């Protein structure tokens, strides 16, 4: 089964915003930043002695953790947008073909196969079908690439079937 799509910078932004709340690393990062902010506040002001100080330090630390994560996400998205182009094959025309061998991708810059055993995860997130190749490396197929929802569902089902067969898993 084959689909052709055109990946835009807007797709990259939407994909990142859709996937980040679902990644465990997002929350680990917030926790780590929160601990560092709490440590810094305690270093500057001393260990809190009252309940209201504990609450204020905690709220300030969590706020710092969330702000730090958001700042990191913004920097990351800006970096992705600056480095992505049609010339390097990230943006523009993509042709994806599903075979029992793997996910075949063809762009103006490259052509390759991600074998199913090497694909970490296949799932639908928001309006995208995601093929996770490594921790933060994904192939994305927008649902808008299909004429109907049924065609998208068929592509998703076949992708899941191939992936499950390669990993001997059944996913509901």
trRosetta pair geometry for C-beta under 8 A, 3 or more apart (Angstrom, degrees):
i j d omega theta_ij theta_ji phi_ij phi_ji
1 97 7.2 166 84 -154 40 57
1 98 4.8 3 54 45 88 110
1 154 7.2 -162 -136 128 157 101
1 155 6.0 -162 131 -109 139 76
1 158 5.5 95 17 78 143 166
2 95 6.7 -3 -170 -177 105 93
2 96 7.0 164 -152 89 56 50
2 97 4.5 -15 -101 -103 86 83
2 98 7.6 -152 -71 18 42 69
3 95 7.5 174 90 -152 41 52
3 96 5.3 -6 60 60 87 96
3 141 6.2 73 88 -154 142 127
3 145 5.2 77 170 135 120 126
3 146 6.6 -49 -127 -74 127 82
3 155 6.1 17 -37 -116 136 150
4 93 6.9 -15 -171 -161 100 88
4 94 7.2 163 -155 85 52 49
4 95 5.0 -19 -103 -103 80 77
4 96 7.8 177 -85 22 32 66
4 145 6.9 -169 86 -165 39 109
5 93 7.8 152 85 -149 40 43
5 94 5.2 -16 64 62 86 97
5 96 7.2 7 11 3 108 107
5 141 6.0 174 -19 -143 155 68
5 142 5.8 146 -153 36 138 92
5 144 7.9 104 -134 81 105 77
5 145 3.8 -50 -91 -104 103 132
6 92 6.3 -47 -149 -169 76 31
6 93 5.8 -24 -102 -86 76 51
6 94 7.4 167 -93 17 25 78
7 11 5.0 -112 -157 67 70 151
7 12 7.3 74 169 -49 103 85
7 90 7.0 -104 103 150 136 53
7 91 5.5 -135 96 -134 90 44
7 92 6.5 -13 52 38 79 28
7 94 5.7 41 -14 -10 109 126
7 140 6.9 108 -115 74 121 102
7 142 7.6 160 -101 -15 67 112
8 11 4.9 114 54 -2 67 98
8 12 7.5 -125 104 -1 46 84
8 91 6.5 51 -123 -147 27 102
9 12 5.5 -49 -155 32 42 114
9 13 6.6 40 149 -17 69 101
9 81 5.5 60 -152 -131 116 95
9 84 6.6 150 -102 87 81 130
9 91 6.6 -12 -55 -105 67 131
10 13 5.7 -52 -149 37 35 110
10 14 6.1 32 154 -16 68 108
11 14 5.8 -56 -142 42 30 108
11 15 5.9 34 157 -24 66 109
11 128 7.7 118 -164 -90 94 124
11 140 6.6 167 162 103 115 139
11 142 6.0 -91 -123 -61 122 126
12 15 5.7 -51 -142 35 26 113
12 16 6.4 25 159 -16 61 107
12 77 7.7 144 129 -149 97 80
12 80 5.7 -169 166 136 131 125
12 81 6.6 164 92 -83 139 72
12 84 6.1 -157 -68 -4 164 174
12 90 7.6 35 -81 155 132 113
12 91 7.8 -60 -33 -84 124 91
13 16 6.0 -60 -151 38 28 108
13 17 6.3 21 156 -13 65 110
13 77 6.0 63 -116 -159 77 124
13 81 7.3 20 -63 -73 95 116
14 17 5.8 -61 -146 42 30 107
14 18 6.0 28 156 -20 66 110
14 126 6.9 -155 160 126 99 154
14 127 7.4 -17 148 47 138 108
14 128 7.6 150 114 -35 105 124
15 18 5.8 -61 -147 38 27 109
15 19 6.0 11 162 -10 66 114
15 125 8.0 85 -146 91 66 116
15 126 7.8 -159 -109 58 45 134
15 128 5.8 51 -107 -38 91 169
15 130 7.8 132 -151 -92 107 108
15 138 7.3 -170 173 88 134 143
15 140 5.3 -67 -108 -97 142 162
16 19 6.1 -61 -135 42 27 101
16 20 6.0 34 167 -33 65 109
16 73 7.4 150 153 -165 117 95
16 76 7.3 178 -158 112 144 111
16 77 5.6 177 91 -97 161 98
16 80 7.0 168 -59 35 145 164
17 20 6.4 -41 -132 22 24 113
18 21 7.8 -75 -178 31 25 96
18 22 7.6 -2 146 1 60 120
18 125 5.1 134 143 139 117 105
18 126 3.8 -81 -131 -10 142 140
18 127 7.9 -132 -85 27 159 66
18 128 6.6 143 78 24 158 120
19 22 5.7 -79 -161 46 44 108
19 23 6.2 44 151 -35 80 107
19 125 5.8 72 -86 127 73 160
19 130 7.2 112 -93 -96 121 155
19 138 7.5 -136 -89 -33 163 162
20 23 5.9 -54 -145 22 34 112
20 26 5.2 109 177 -87 76 138
20 73 6.2 40 -131 -120 162 127
21 26 6.5 -98 -109 79 26 169
22 125 6.4 -115 10 -129 161 132
23 26 4.8 106 77 -15 90 99
24 27 6.1 -63 -165 40 46 103
24 28 6.1 44 143 -21 76 108
25 28 5.3 -52 -140 39 39 114
25 29 6.1 44 158 -24 68 103
26 29 6.0 -58 -156 33 25 111
26 30 6.7 24 149 -16 62 105
26 69 6.6 81 -168 -163 75 134
27 30 5.5 -46 -146 35 38 113
27 31 6.3 41 153 -20 65 104
28 31 5.6 -55 -150 37 32 113
28 32 6.3 31 153 -19 66 106
29 32 5.8 -53 -144 36 31 109
29 33 6.3 27 158 -14 65 107
29 68 7.8 -145 151 110 94 103
29 69 5.4 120 111 -106 112 101
29 72 7.0 -106 166 63 144 161
30 33 6.0 -58 -147 40 28 108
30 34 6.1 34 153 -25 64 109
30 65 4.4 83 -173 155 68 110
30 66 6.0 27 -138 -81 115 52
30 68 7.6 151 -119 69 54 97
30 69 4.8 -27 -82 -45 82 143
31 34 5.5 -54 -146 35 29 115
31 35 6.5 30 155 -20 64 103
31 65 6.8 49 -73 -154 14 145
32 35 5.8 -53 -151 33 31 110
32 36 6.5 27 153 -14 64 106
32 65 7.8 139 64 -132 43 107
33 36 5.7 -57 -149 40 33 110
33 37 6.2 33 153 -19 68 107
33 64 6.4 -148 145 125 99 83
33 65 4.1 141 89 -125 98 67
33 68 3.9 -164 -163 75 152 148
33 69 6.4 -153 20 -45 151 80
34 37 5.8 -55 -145 38 29 109
34 38 6.2 31 154 -20 64 107
34 61 4.9 79 -166 151 75 93
34 62 5.5 18 -125 -96 122 46
34 64 6.7 137 -109 76 51 88
34 65 3.3 -20 -61 -59 82 141
35 38 5.7 -53 -146 37 30 112
35 39 6.3 31 153 -19 64 106
35 61 7.6 61 -73 -176 18 126
36 39 5.6 -53 -147 37 32 113
36 40 6.3 33 153 -20 65 105
37 40 5.6 -53 -147 36 32 112
37 41 6.3 33 154 -19 66 104
37 60 7.0 -149 148 128 119 80
37 61 4.5 158 96 -135 107 67
37 64 3.5 143 -123 92 162 147
37 65 6.1 -128 14 -50 134 73
37 68 7.4 -153 -50 -25 124 136
38 41 5.8 -53 -147 36 30 110
38 42 6.3 27 154 -15 64 108
38 57 6.3 80 -136 160 81 100
38 58 7.3 19 -107 -103 116 47
38 61 3.8 21 -67 -114 84 146
39 42 5.8 -57 -147 40 30 110
39 43 6.1 33 153 -24 65 107
40 43 5.5 -53 -145 34 31 114
40 44 6.3 22 158 -13 65 108
41 44 6.0 -60 -147 41 29 105
41 45 5.9 -20 170 23 67 115
41 57 5.2 164 117 -141 142 92
41 60 6.0 111 -90 101 154 132
41 61 6.4 -107 8 -70 139 93
42 45 6.6 -76 -126 59 22 79
42 46 6.7 -46 -168 136 60 12
42 47 5.7 26 -151 -89 107 52
42 48 7.5 -81 -105 -20 87 75
42 57 7.0 59 -64 -153 79 141
45 48 7.8 28 110 -74 115 67
45 57 7.8 -150 69 -95 136 112
46 49 7.7 2 119 -32 114 99
48 53 3.5 177 -150 118 105 111
48 54 4.6 167 106 -68 150 60
48 56 7.7 160 -114 55 136 90
48 57 5.1 -126 -49 -8 133 141
49 53 6.1 46 42 39 55 152
50 53 4.6 97 56 5 79 102
50 54 7.1 -139 97 -5 44 85
51 54 5.6 -51 -150 34 35 113
51 55 6.4 35 152 -18 66 104
52 55 5.6 -50 -147 37 34 113
52 56 6.2 34 153 -18 66 106
53 56 5.6 -54 -142 40 32 110
53 57 6.0 32 157 -19 67 107
54 57 5.9 -55 -144 38 27 109
54 58 6.1 26 156 -19 63 111
55 58 5.8 -58 -146 38 27 111
55 59 6.2 23 158 -15 65 108
56 59 6.0 -54 -142 39 28 107
56 60 6.1 28 157 -17 63 111
57 60 5.8 -59 -146 41 26 112
57 61 6.1 28 155 -22 64 110
58 61 5.7 -56 -145 36 28 111
58 62 6.3 23 159 -14 65 106
59 62 6.0 -55 -143 40 29 106
59 63 6.1 32 155 -19 64 110
60 63 5.7 -56 -145 40 27 113
60 64 6.2 30 155 -20 63 107
61 64 5.6 -54 -148 36 29 112
61 65 6.4 32 151 -21 63 104
62 65 5.5 -50 -149 33 34 115
62 66 6.4 30 154 -15 66 103
63 66 5.9 -55 -146 39 30 106
63 67 6.0 28 156 -16 65 111
64 67 5.7 -55 -140 42 29 110
64 68 5.9 33 158 -23 65 108
65 68 5.7 -54 -144 35 26 112
65 69 6.4 25 156 -17 62 105
66 69 5.8 -55 -150 36 31 110
66 70 6.3 29 153 -17 65 107
67 70 5.7 -56 -146 39 31 110
67 71 6.2 34 154 -21 65 106
68 71 5.7 -53 -147 36 30 113
68 72 6.4 31 153 -18 63 106
69 72 5.6 -56 -151 37 32 113
69 73 6.3 34 152 -21 66 104
70 73 5.6 -50 -145 34 33 113
70 74 6.4 34 155 -18 65 103
71 74 5.9 -53 -149 35 30 111
71 75 6.4 28 153 -15 64 107
72 75 5.7 -56 -146 39 31 110
72 76 6.1 33 154 -21 65 109
73 76 5.6 -56 -146 37 30 114
73 77 6.3 28 157 -18 66 105
74 77 5.9 -54 -145 36 29 108
74 78 6.3 30 155 -18 63 107
75 78 5.8 -56 -148 37 30 112
75 79 6.3 32 153 -20 64 108
76 79 5.6 -56 -149 36 30 113
76 80 6.3 31 153 -20 65 105
77 80 5.6 -50 -146 35 33 113
77 81 6.3 31 155 -18 65 107
78 81 5.8 -58 -148 38 29 110
78 82 6.3 26 155 -18 65 109
79 82 5.9 -58 -146 38 28 109
79 83 6.2 10 162 -6 65 114
80 83 6.2 -69 -144 45 25 100
80 84 5.9 21 162 -25 66 117
81 84 6.0 -57 -134 33 25 109
83 88 7.7 -35 158 42 74 160
83 90 7.8 63 116 10 77 161
84 88 7.1 -123 -144 62 40 118
84 90 4.1 -103 -143 97 90 141
84 91 5.3 102 154 -34 100 104
85 88 5.3 84 57 16 86 92
85 90 6.6 72 40 45 35 101
85 91 5.8 -72 -180 30 15 117
86 89 7.7 43 -178 -75 36 25
86 91 5.0 -68 -69 86 59 95
86 92 3.9 78 -124 -42 92 137
86 108 6.4 20 168 49 87 139
86 109 7.8 164 153 -34 48 112
87 108 7.8 -69 -118 99 28 117
87 109 6.4 89 158 -82 36 124
88 109 5.5 75 -177 -129 19 173
89 92 7.4 -89 -136 54 34 111
89 107 3.8 116 -147 97 97 146
89 108 6.3 -163 -96 58 76 65
89 109 3.1 -118 -48 51 104 120
89 110 4.8 -20 -81 17 171 95
92 107 6.7 103 85 -159 103 104
92 108 6.1 -28 111 8 145 120
93 107 6.5 148 90 -140 68 67
93 108 6.3 82 57 -33 103 97
94 105 6.3 -30 -164 -158 100 94
94 106 7.3 139 -162 72 51 49
94 107 5.4 -24 -102 -86 68 93
95 104 8.0 -22 113 114 84 92
95 105 7.3 143 77 -158 54 44
95 106 4.4 -16 59 59 104 101
95 107 7.6 -179 20 -71 72 45
96 103 6.4 -22 -160 -171 100 94
96 104 6.9 144 -159 78 46 59
96 105 5.7 -12 -101 -100 72 70
96 139 7.0 128 -104 161 129 133
96 141 5.8 -73 23 -90 160 123
97 103 7.7 147 74 -162 47 47
97 104 4.1 -14 59 59 97 114
97 106 7.7 29 -2 -3 105 107
98 103 6.4 -21 -102 -107 64 65
98 104 7.7 -151 -67 21 18 83
98 155 7.1 166 -15 -152 140 75
98 158 5.4 112 118 123 160 119
98 159 6.0 -112 -108 -82 139 70
98 162 6.3 -165 -172 -11 107 154
99 102 6.6 4 65 44 86 40
99 104 6.5 40 6 -17 109 114
99 162 7.9 106 97 -121 26 148
100 116 7.9 -55 180 -14 43 138
100 162 6.2 -156 -121 -125 47 106
100 165 7.9 -45 -146 88 89 146
101 104 7.8 46 81 -52 110 99
101 113 6.3 -27 125 -169 113 140
101 115 6.5 -72 163 -117 67 79
101 116 7.6 170 137 -10 26 96
102 113 4.6 101 77 175 129 95
102 114 5.2 -166 172 87 123 44
102 115 4.1 -94 -76 -108 135 34
102 116 5.2 -150 -105 -30 68 65
102 118 7.5 7 -124 41 132 101
102 119 7.3 158 -147 -29 93 114
102 162 7.8 154 -112 157 28 134
103 113 7.0 150 75 -157 44 57
103 114 4.7 -9 58 57 99 99
103 116 7.5 113 -17 -77 80 66
103 119 6.6 83 2 -74 122 137
103 131 5.6 9 -32 -144 174 165
103 139 6.4 -177 137 52 146 159
103 159 7.5 34 -87 -130 111 99
104 111 7.8 3 -176 -173 89 82
104 112 7.4 -175 -148 99 55 35
104 113 5.2 -24 -98 -100 70 80
105 110 7.5 25 107 102 100 95
105 111 7.1 -172 96 -144 58 43
105 112 5.7 -4 57 60 92 76
105 113 7.7 171 18 -87 70 31
105 114 7.2 35 -6 -6 111 100
105 139 6.1 -136 -78 -123 140 139
106 110 7.8 -146 -140 103 39 50
106 111 4.6 11 -114 -114 77 91
107 110 5.6 24 51 48 99 67
107 111 7.4 -164 30 -71 56 56
114 118 5.8 -127 -174 86 75 111
114 119 5.5 88 140 -71 114 94
114 131 6.7 129 83 148 151 133
114 133 5.5 -95 -134 -110 142 110
114 139 7.0 -153 7 -15 150 136
115 118 4.8 78 65 12 83 107
115 119 7.4 -147 96 -18 41 85
115 166 7.5 163 152 -141 79 148
116 119 5.5 -47 -147 21 39 114
116 162 5.2 -132 -99 147 142 93
116 163 5.4 -156 -157 -103 103 48
116 165 7.2 12 137 72 158 84
116 166 3.4 178 118 -34 115 159
116 167 7.5 -122 147 -26 96 82
117 166 4.7 -135 -66 176 62 116
117 167 7.1 151 -120 -69 56 68
118 133 6.9 14 135 -152 94 76
119 122 6.3 33 143 -51 131 95
119 131 5.6 -59 -144 -171 123 94
119 132 6.8 109 -176 70 73 55
119 133 6.3 -53 -118 -101 61 55
119 163 5.8 -82 87 -119 129 105
119 166 7.5 79 41 78 99 149
120 132 4.3 -65 67 106 106 102
120 133 6.6 98 4 175 97 6
120 134 6.6 125 -23 -95 134 21
120 135 8.0 86 -26 -62 172 33
121 130 7.2 8 104 109 96 104
121 131 7.8 170 86 -156 54 34
121 132 4.0 22 48 36 91 124
122 129 7.4 1 -171 180 83 92
122 130 7.1 174 -147 89 40 60
122 131 5.7 -2 -105 -107 80 66
122 132 7.5 -141 -65 19 37 77
122 159 5.1 -167 -171 142 144 107
122 160 5.6 -165 102 -91 129 59
122 163 4.4 -160 4 -29 135 167
123 129 7.7 -177 100 -152 26 57
123 130 5.6 -12 64 56 70 102
123 132 7.8 9 20 -12 95 109
124 128 7.0 164 -153 89 59 44
124 129 5.5 -35 -97 -99 74 63
124 130 7.3 159 -103 12 21 81
124 156 5.9 -6 -58 -128 118 138
125 128 5.7 -18 68 67 75 95
125 130 5.5 13 16 -13 109 129
127 142 6.0 18 129 -154 99 78
127 143 4.6 -105 -172 20 78 113
127 144 6.9 29 165 -24 127 89
128 140 4.8 -28 -163 -161 128 103
128 141 6.7 134 -161 66 70 44
128 142 5.7 -42 -100 -99 75 51
128 143 6.9 -113 -75 -21 27 81
129 140 7.2 142 72 -160 52 51
129 141 4.3 -16 58 61 104 102
129 143 7.3 115 -22 -69 87 70
129 152 7.4 -170 -38 -169 122 91
129 155 6.8 -111 -35 114 169 109
129 156 5.5 -147 -107 -95 127 88
129 159 6.6 115 179 32 134 167
130 138 5.3 -39 -157 -157 96 125
130 139 7.5 142 -159 74 47 53
130 140 5.9 -17 -102 -104 67 73
131 138 6.4 137 70 -162 53 66
131 139 4.2 -5 56 53 112 100
131 140 7.7 -152 24 -69 74 32
131 141 7.7 53 -11 -9 101 102
131 159 7.3 -112 -83 -165 103 130
132 137 7.3 107 -164 79 58 58
132 138 5.4 -33 -101 -100 56 83
133 137 4.4 -59 65 106 104 107
133 138 6.7 -178 8 -94 85 26
133 139 6.7 76 -35 -15 111 88
134 137 4.2 39 45 31 92 115
141 145 5.9 -81 -178 28 82 148
141 155 7.2 -114 126 137 151 140
142 145 5.2 120 74 -23 78 96
143 146 6.4 -57 -176 29 53 105
143 149 7.5 11 -177 -116 118 66
143 152 4.8 30 -144 -130 83 154
145 152 7.7 118 63 -96 79 96
146 149 7.5 120 99 -90 125 18
146 151 4.0 -175 -169 93 122 113
146 152 4.2 -163 36 -58 154 81
146 155 6.7 -146 -77 -1 136 136
147 151 5.8 64 48 12 75 151
148 151 4.8 105 59 1 80 98
148 152 7.3 -142 100 0 49 85
149 152 5.5 -54 -153 38 38 113
149 153 6.2 41 149 -21 69 106
150 153 5.5 -52 -145 38 32 113
150 154 6.3 36 153 -22 64 104
151 154 5.6 -51 -147 34 31 113
151 155 6.5 33 152 -19 63 104
152 155 5.7 -55 -151 36 32 111
152 156 6.3 32 151 -19 66 106
153 156 5.6 -53 -146 37 32 113
153 157 6.2 34 155 -21 66 106
154 157 5.7 -52 -144 36 30 112
154 158 6.4 26 158 -15 63 107
155 158 6.0 -56 -146 39 28 107
155 159 6.3 32 153 -21 63 108
156 159 5.7 -58 -150 36 29 114
156 160 6.3 27 155 -17 65 108
157 160 5.8 -56 -147 38 29 110
157 161 6.2 32 154 -22 64 107
158 161 5.5 -51 -145 34 32 115
158 162 6.5 31 157 -15 65 104
159 162 6.1 -58 -152 38 28 107
159 163 6.2 22 155 -15 65 113
160 163 5.7 -59 -143 42 30 110
160 164 5.9 29 159 -20 68 110
160 171 6.5 -114 -161 59 114 115
161 164 5.9 -54 -141 38 25 109
161 165 6.3 26 158 -19 61 108
162 165 5.9 -58 -149 36 27 111
162 166 6.5 24 155 -17 63 108
163 166 5.9 -59 -152 37 30 109
163 167 6.3 0 159 6 66 114
163 169 7.9 -36 127 56 80 108
164 167 6.1 -73 -141 54 28 93
164 168 7.5 57 166 -124 60 3
164 169 5.0 -112 -141 74 74 70
164 170 5.9 62 -160 -96 133 39
164 171 6.2 -138 -90 8 115 90
165 168 7.3 23 -166 -75 27 44
